[in-house]
Amino acid sequence: MIKYKYAEDIILDEMMEYIDKTYEEHYKTDENVECFDAWLAIGTANTTSRDTAMKYLWRYGKKNGKNKTDLYKAMHYIMLCLYVDHYNHKGE
């Protein structure tokens, strides 16, 4: 068992809790299509995810202080960018 020096295990656990919670809140159509699916379809998911992550990093510490939610949102969009470039084998 690895003993993480910088609480990476705790951060990843909290990140998963955050993502799980967002799945209940996503804006989707009756057919379960999310806005991200539209970005994938029109070919902008990579840049939109990257730019949105940057937005949340930019506002960290400015809106509601140093709240973890902005960092989790940025991390989530970074994960979506990873998905587009490295895990989405449907092509974009």
TORNU-325837 format. One record per residue: residue number from 1; residue in three letters; x, y negated, z negated of N, C-alpha, C in turn. Coordinates in Angstrom, 2 decimals, m for minus. Layout:
{NUM "Ala" {X Y Z} {X Y Z} {X Y Z}},
...
# end
This chain:
{1 "Met" {0.85 1.19 0.00} {0.00 0.00 0.00} {0.89 m1.24 0.00}},
{2 "Ile" {0.61 m2.14 0.89} {1.38 m3.38 0.97} {0.85 m4.37 m0.06}},
{3 "Lys" {1.76 m4.99 m0.78} {1.39 m6.07 m1.70} {1.66 m7.38 m0.96}},
{4 "Tyr" {0.60 m8.01 m0.53} {0.72 m9.23 0.25} {1.13 m10.39 m0.64}},
{5 "Lys" {2.15 m11.10 m0.24} {2.71 m12.20 m1.02} {1.85 m13.46 m0.95}},
{6 "Tyr" {1.18 m13.67 0.18} {0.45 m14.93 0.40} {m1.06 m14.73 0.51}},
{7 "Ala" {m1.58 m13.73 m0.13} {m3.03 m13.48 m0.22} {m3.67 m13.20 1.14}},
{8 "Glu" {m2.88 m12.70 2.10} {m3.44 m12.42 3.42} {m4.61 m11.46 3.34}},
{9 "Asp" {m4.53 m10.45 2.48} {m5.62 m9.48 2.36} {m6.90 m10.14 1.86}},
{10 "Ile" {m6.77 m11.04 0.91} {m7.93 m11.75 0.37} {m8.51 m12.68 1.43}},
{11 "Ile" {m7.63 m13.39 2.12} {m8.08 m14.32 3.17} {m8.82 m13.56 4.26}},
{12 "Leu" {m8.28 m12.42 4.69} {m8.96 m11.64 5.73} {m10.30 m11.09 5.25}},
{13 "Asp" {m10.37 m10.68 4.00} {m11.66 m10.22 3.44} {m12.67 m11.36 3.45}},
{14 "Glu" {m12.25 m12.55 3.01} {m13.15 m13.71 3.00} {m13.54 m14.10 4.43}},
{15 "Met" {m12.61 m13.97 5.35} {m12.89 m14.27 6.75} {m13.98 m13.35 7.28}},
{16 "Met" {m13.88 m12.07 6.98} {m14.91 m11.13 7.43} {m16.26 m11.44 6.79}},
{17 "Glu" {m16.27 m11.82 5.53} {m17.52 m12.23 4.89} {m18.11 m13.43 5.61}},
{18 "Tyr" {m17.27 m14.40 5.96} {m17.73 m15.59 6.68} {m18.33 m15.19 8.03}},
{19 "Ile" {m17.61 m14.36 8.79} {m18.11 m13.95 10.11} {m19.41 m13.17 9.98}},
{20 "Asp" {m19.48 m12.25 9.02} {m20.72 m11.50 8.81} {m21.90 m12.44 8.56}},
{21 "Lys" {m21.67 m13.46 7.76} {m22.73 m14.43 7.45} {m23.15 m15.20 8.70}},
{22 "Thr" {m22.18 m15.53 9.56} {m22.52 m16.32 10.75} {m23.37 m15.54 11.73}},
{23 "Tyr" {m23.24 m14.22 11.73} {m24.03 m13.42 12.67} {m25.52 m13.54 12.37}},
{24 "Glu" {m25.86 m13.86 11.15} {m27.26 m14.09 10.81} {m27.72 m15.47 11.26}},
{25 "Glu" {m26.76 m16.38 11.49} {m27.10 m17.76 11.79} {m26.92 m18.14 13.25}},
{26 "His" {m26.36 m17.25 14.08} {m26.09 m17.61 15.47} {m27.35 m18.00 16.20}},
{27 "Tyr" {m27.17 m18.99 17.06} {m28.27 m19.38 17.94} {m28.25 m18.41 19.12}},
{28 "Lys" {m29.32 m17.67 19.27} {m29.38 m16.72 20.37} {m30.77 m16.69 20.96}},
{29 "Thr" {m30.84 m16.19 22.17} {m32.13 m16.06 22.83} {m32.84 m14.82 22.30}},
{30 "Asp" {m34.04 m14.64 22.73} {m34.79 m13.44 22.35} {m34.10 m12.17 22.85}},
{31 "Glu" {m33.28 m12.31 23.90} {m32.57 m11.17 24.46} {m31.22 m10.96 23.78}},
{32 "Asn" {m30.97 m11.66 22.67} {m29.74 m11.54 21.90} {m28.52 m12.09 22.65}},
{33 "Val" {m28.74 m13.08 23.51} {m27.65 m13.74 24.23} {m27.25 m14.99 23.46}},
{34 "Glu" {m25.95 m15.10 23.20} {m25.43 m16.26 22.48} {m24.78 m17.23 23.44}},
{35 "Cys" {m24.55 m18.43 22.97} {m23.88 m19.45 23.77} {m22.52 m18.96 24.25}},
{36 "Phe" {m21.80 m18.23 23.40} {m20.50 m17.69 23.79} {m20.63 m16.79 25.02}},
{37 "Asp" {m21.72 m16.04 25.12} {m21.96 m15.21 26.30} {m22.07 m16.06 27.56}},
{38 "Ala" {m22.69 m17.22 27.43} {m22.79 m18.14 28.57} {m21.41 m18.68 28.94}},
{39 "Trp" {m20.60 m19.01 27.93} {m19.22 m19.47 28.21} {m18.44 m18.39 28.95}},
{40 "Leu" {m18.62 m17.12 28.54} {m17.97 m16.03 29.23} {m18.43 m15.96 30.69}},
{41 "Ala" {m19.73 m16.09 30.89} {m20.30 m15.96 32.23} {m19.81 m17.06 33.17}},
{42 "Ile" {m19.62 m18.27 32.65} {m19.20 m19.37 33.53} {m17.68 m19.58 33.53}},
{43 "Gly" {m16.97 m18.75 32.75} {m15.52 m18.78 32.79} {m14.85 m19.83 31.93}},
{44 "Thr" {m15.56 m20.33 30.91} {m14.96 m21.38 30.07} {m14.74 m20.93 28.63}},
{45 "Ala" {m14.92 m19.65 28.34} {m14.83 m19.19 26.95} {m13.45 m19.42 26.34}},
{46 "Asn" {m12.40 m19.24 27.12} {m11.05 m19.43 26.58} {m10.83 m20.87 26.16}},
{47 "Thr" {m11.04 m21.79 27.07} {m10.77 m23.20 26.75} {m11.76 m23.74 25.73}},
{48 "Thr" {m13.01 m23.35 25.81} {m14.00 m23.84 24.86} {m13.68 m23.33 23.46}},
{49 "Ser" {m13.31 m22.07 23.34} {m12.95 m21.51 22.03} {m11.73 m22.23 21.46}},
{50 "Arg" {m10.72 m22.40 22.29} {m9.50 m23.08 21.85} {m9.79 m24.51 21.42}},
{51 "Asp" {m10.56 m25.22 22.22} {m10.87 m26.62 21.91} {m11.74 m26.75 20.65}},
{52 "Thr" {m12.65 m25.81 20.46} {m13.50 m25.84 19.28} {m12.69 m25.54 18.02}},
{53 "Ala" {m11.76 m24.59 18.12} {m10.86 m24.32 16.99} {m10.09 m25.58 16.62}},
{54 "Met" {m9.59 m26.26 17.64} {m8.84 m27.49 17.41} {m9.70 m28.55 16.72}},
{55 "Lys" {m10.97 m28.61 17.11} {m11.88 m29.58 16.49} {m11.99 m29.33 14.99}},
{56 "Tyr" {m12.16 m28.07 14.60} {m12.30 m27.76 13.17} {m10.99 m27.98 12.42}},
{57 "Leu" {m9.87 m27.72 13.05} {m8.59 m28.02 12.40} {m8.40 m29.53 12.26}},
{58 "Trp" {m8.85 m30.26 13.26} {m8.71 m31.72 13.27} {m9.50 m32.35 12.12}},
{59 "Arg" {m10.67 m31.81 11.84} {m11.51 m32.43 10.81} {m11.24 m31.89 9.41}},
{60 "Tyr" {m10.42 m30.85 9.30} {m10.10 m30.28 7.99} {m9.52 m31.37 7.09}},
{61 "Gly" {m10.09 m31.48 5.90} {m9.65 m32.49 4.95} {m10.34 m33.83 5.12}},
{62 "Lys" {m11.06 m34.01 6.21} {m11.75 m35.28 6.44} {m13.24 m35.20 6.14}},
{63 "Lys" {m13.87 m34.08 6.51} {m15.29 m33.90 6.27} {m15.45 m32.91 5.12}},
{64 "Asn" {m16.03 m33.34 4.05} {m16.22 m32.51 2.86} {m14.89 m32.06 2.25}},
{65 "Gly" {m13.86 m32.88 2.38} {m12.58 m32.56 1.77} {m11.93 m31.35 2.42}},
{66 "Lys" {m11.06 m30.72 1.67} {m10.35 m29.53 2.19} {m11.21 m28.30 1.97}},
{67 "Asn" {m12.30 m28.22 2.73} {m13.19 m27.08 2.55} {m12.75 m25.92 3.44}},
{68 "Lys" {m12.78 m24.74 2.88} {m12.32 m23.54 3.58} {m13.15 m23.24 4.81}},
{69 "Thr" {m14.38 m23.67 4.82} {m15.26 m23.34 5.94} {m14.70 m23.85 7.26}},
{70 "Asp" {m14.14 m25.06 7.27} {m13.55 m25.56 8.52} {m12.42 m24.66 8.99}},
{71 "Leu" {m11.62 m24.17 8.07} {m10.52 m23.27 8.45} {m11.06 m21.93 8.94}},
{72 "Tyr" {m12.09 m21.41 8.28} {m12.69 m20.16 8.74} {m13.33 m20.32 10.12}},
{73 "Lys" {m13.96 m21.46 10.35} {m14.54 m21.71 11.68} {m13.44 m21.76 12.73}},
{74 "Ala" {m12.35 m22.45 12.44} {m11.23 m22.50 13.38} {m10.68 m21.10 13.64}},
{75 "Met" {m10.50 m20.33 12.57} {m9.99 m18.97 12.73} {m10.94 m18.11 13.57}},
{76 "His" {m12.25 m18.30 13.38} {m13.22 m17.53 14.15} {m13.10 m17.85 15.64}},
{77 "Tyr" {m12.98 m19.14 15.97} {m12.83 m19.51 17.37} {m11.51 m19.03 17.94}},
{78 "Ile" {m10.46 m18.99 17.12} {m9.18 m18.43 17.57} {m9.36 m16.94 17.86}},
{79 "Met" {m10.12 m16.25 17.03} {m10.40 m14.83 17.27} {m11.17 m14.64 18.58}},
{80 "Leu" {m12.11 m15.54 18.85} {m12.86 m15.45 20.11} {m11.94 m15.68 21.30}},
{81 "Cys" {m10.99 m16.58 21.16} {m10.00 m16.81 22.22} {m9.15 m15.55 22.42}},
{82 "Leu" {m8.75 m14.92 21.33} {m8.03 m13.65 21.43} {m8.88 m12.60 22.16}},
{83 "Tyr" {m10.16 m12.58 21.83} {m11.06 m11.63 22.49} {m11.04 m11.85 24.01}},
{84 "Val" {m11.20 m13.10 24.41} {m11.26 m13.42 25.84} {m9.98 m12.98 26.55}},
{85 "Asp" {m8.84 m13.30 25.98} {m7.57 m13.08 26.68} {m6.99 m11.68 26.49}},
{86 "His" {m7.38 m10.99 25.42} {m6.69 m9.73 25.12} {m7.60 m8.53 24.89}},
{87 "Tyr" {m8.88 m8.74 24.66} {m9.76 m7.62 24.32} {m10.98 m7.50 25.22}},
{88 "Asn" {m11.28 m8.51 26.00} {m12.43 m8.48 26.89} {m11.98 m7.86 28.21}},
{89 "His" {m12.29 m6.61 28.40} {m11.84 m5.92 29.59} {m12.86 m5.99 30.73}},
{90 "Lys" {m13.84 m6.86 30.57} {m14.83 m7.04 31.63} {m14.35 m8.09 32.62}},
{91 "Gly" {m13.25 m8.74 32.27} {m12.66 m9.74 33.17} {m13.24 m11.11 32.98}},
{92 "Glu" {m12.40 m12.02 32.80} {m12.70 m13.46 32.87} {m11.44 m14.11 33.31}},
# end
